[in-house]
Amino acid sequence: MPTSRRGGSRRSSRRQAPASPTVDVHVPDGVRLQKVLAQAGLGSRRACEALIADGRVEVDGQVVVELGVRVDPATAVVHVDGLRVQLDDSKITVAVNKPLGMLSAMSDPEGRPTIAELVQDRPERLFHVGRLDADSEGLLLLTNDGELGNRLSHPRYEIPKTYLVTVEGGEFYPRHAKELLAGVELDDGPARMDKVHVVDAVPGRTMIEVVLHEGRNRIVRRMFDAIGFPVTRLVRTRVGPVTLGDLKVGRTRVLGRTELGTLMRAVDL
């Protein structure tokens, strides 16, 4: 007998989506998750217990709400509110405001100044992520986290970089910005910018903020040269979510937990 649509019940004709498999992240001889979070700087152990109970913590992609879960800090991938938590306190990422004339290198056989001088007091063995030529200034990231460094450098993740550029030449018209956004032909292939915004202009000189994810050598200078506006000053102000802010020239700062977590999220870590 057919079931009435008004009364009774009937089995839905729609197939139920299969539930996501539950992963057992508990490691019997590991460390309690709330202790691991507290040691990573997420707050007191009591506060970290609240984070777990509220369902804000993931371990290896699995939301954990039980306070008795133990994990291996050396292998567990932990996120809080969607941001990766760096559990290995030996790994560090540093923001540097590179001065004009300094090489983006950790050593130089000719004895020229390098960014290694800015972190010479740090015990970690750091390497630079990307580079700025000697004639450019601004934000450069140094790290000893190989996976993070490799992903930040890989074109797959298209990490945007922001520059404040001063150019010479005639008036910089909207059509010039459109050229850069549409793409210009360089000797090693076409290149285009993601954003072009005029910040200030006086006769013969224009200051422009540009964003692009290209990483080729001297790419910003070459693109402006291609449209007839030679660059007289170039300062990188942002790499992905990390900003130069008020960091003074020649100074460094270690990325904080939230800033580092946001940067790791940008490269799917």
N, C-alpha and C positions, 0 to 999 in steps of 0.2 A: 504494500500500500504506500503510495507516495506520501511524503511528509509535508504538512502544511507549511507555507512560508510564514504564516502568522504565528502559529503555535508550534510546540515541540522543538526538536533540534534535528539538524542534519549535518552530515560530514561535509566540510568545506571541499569544494572541487579544486581549490588551489593547493599545490604541493607546498609543504613546509620547507623553508630553506634549511639546509643542514646546519646544525649548531657548530660554532667554532670549536675545534678540539681543545681540551683543557691540557695544559702542559704542567707537569709537576716540577716546580722550580726549587723545591725543598732539597737542601743538601744536609744530610744528618750531622755531619761533622763540620758544618760551616759556621758562620757568624750570624747572630740574630740580625734580621734586616734593619730593625730600628737602631741598632748599634752602628751598623754600617752607614746608615744615613746620617746619624749624629756625627760620626767621625769625618764625614764628607762635608760637614758644615751646614746641614739642613736645620739645625736647631738642637734643643735638648732632646734626650731620648724620649721623654714624655710627649714633646711636640711631634717627634717623628712617628710615634705610635698613633697619634691623631691623624697624621697624613695617610698612614696605612689603612686605618679604620675607615677613613672617608673615601677610600678607593682611588686615591690620587697617585699611587705608586705602581709602576709596572716593572716586572723583572722578566727579562728575555721575552718581552711582548705579552706577558700575562699579568693582568691586574691582580694584585695581592691585597687581601683584606684581613688575613689572619696574622696575629702578632707572633705566633710561634715559628714562623718560617725562617729558616736559616739559608744563607747563600754563601757562595764562594766569591769574595770580593775581587779575586784575580781574574775571574772568567764571566761573572754576571754582568749583563747589560741592564742598567737601571735607569728608568725615567721617572721624573716627578713632574706632574702637570704637563707632560709631553716633552719636557726638556731632559736631555741626557745628563746624568750625574757622573762626573769623573771620579771614580773610586780609587784610582792609582795616584797617590799623592806625589809620586816621583815624576809624573808628567805635568808639564807646564807650558802655557802659551803666553807670550809677551808681546805687547804692542810697543813699537818704537817710532819716534818721530825723527826720521832720518834727516840730517842736515844736508844742505847743499854742498856738493863736492866730495861727499863720502861714498865709497863703493858699497853696493849691496853684496857683500861677500864676507866670509868669516876669516879670510887671510888674503894677502896679496904679495906675490914674490918681489914686487917693486917697492914695497914698503909704504904704499899709499894708505891713507886712513880708511878703515873699514868699519862696518857696524859691529864687529866683534868687540871693538873698544867700548861700546855702549853697554855691553853685558859682561865685561871681563870679570866682574866681581861675583857673578852667578856661578854656582857649582855645576849646573846642568850643562850638558853638551848640546847646544842649540843649533838649529839650522834655519835659514830664512825661507819663507814661503813666497815664491815669486821674487820680483826684484823691482827696483827703481834705478834708472841710470844715474850717473854721478851728477848730472845737471838738474835732476828732479829732487823734490823734497817730500816729506810727509810720511804717511802711515805705512809701516811695514810690519808684518807678523813674523815672529820667531817662535819655534816650538821644538820640543823633543818627542812629540807624539807623531810617529811616522805615518800612521793611518790617517790622522787628521790632515797632516801636511800634504800627503799624496792626493787626498780628495779635494782639498782646496785648490790644488794646482791642476787638477784634471778638468779638461774642457767639458766633460759630461755634465758637471754640476753648474756650469755657467754662473759662477759667483760674480755679481756685479761689483764694479769698483767705481768710486766717485772721485773726480778730480776738479780742482779749481785752477783754471788755465787763463793766463794772460797772453793775449796775442797782439801783434802789431799789424798795421795795414789800414786800409780804408774802413768805411763804416761796415759793420757786420750786420747784414740784412737778414730778415727771416728766410730768404731763399738760400742763404748759406747754411743756416741750421737744417733746412730741409735736405740739402745735399748730404750733410753728415748723417742724417737719420736714414736717408734712402740708401746710402752706401757710396763709397768712393773706391776707385780702382788703384791699388798699390802694386808695387813690383812683385809682391808675394801673394797677390790675390785681393779680392774685394774685402772691404771692412766697413762696418756701419756702427753708429752710436745708438744707444737706447734712449738717451735724453740729452737735450741741449738747451740750456737756459742762460740767457744773458743776465749777469748780476750787476754790472756797472760798465759804463762806457764814457770815454772822453775822446776828443779828436786824436786819432792815430793809435788808440789803445783800447782794447775791450777785455773785460774779465768775464769769463764764461764758466759755468758749472756743467760738466758733462758726466754721463754715466755710460759705461760699456762693460761688457764681460769678456772682450778680447784680451788676450795675454801676450800678443806678439811684441817683439822688441821695438821700443819707441813708437808704439802704435798711435798714441795720441798726437805726438809731434808730427808724425808722417801724414796723418789724416788732415791736420790743419795746413801743413805745407801743400798738400794736394789741392786745396781750394784757395791758396794764396794768402794765408794768414800765419806767418811764422810765430812759433811759441817763444815767449821771452821768460816765462816762469810757469812751472807746473808743480802743483802740490796735491798729493793724494790725500783725501780727507776721510775716506770710508772704504772698507773691504767687507762686503756682505753686511751683516748687522753691526759690525765693529766700527766705531767712529773715532776719529782723532781727538775730538773734543778739545779740552783745554790743555792737553799734554804739550809741554814746552819742547822746543827744538832740542834734540840731543838727549832727551829724557825717555824713560821707559816705564811701563806699568804692567803688572801681571793681570790678565783677564780674570774678572770675578766669575763666580759660579753661574749666575744667570746669563752673563754675556757669553761665556764659553759654551753653555748649554745651547744658546740660540745659534751660535756659530756652528756647533756640531749638528744641530737640526737642519741647518741649511745644506749640509752635505750628507743628509740621511744617516747620521750616526745616532 
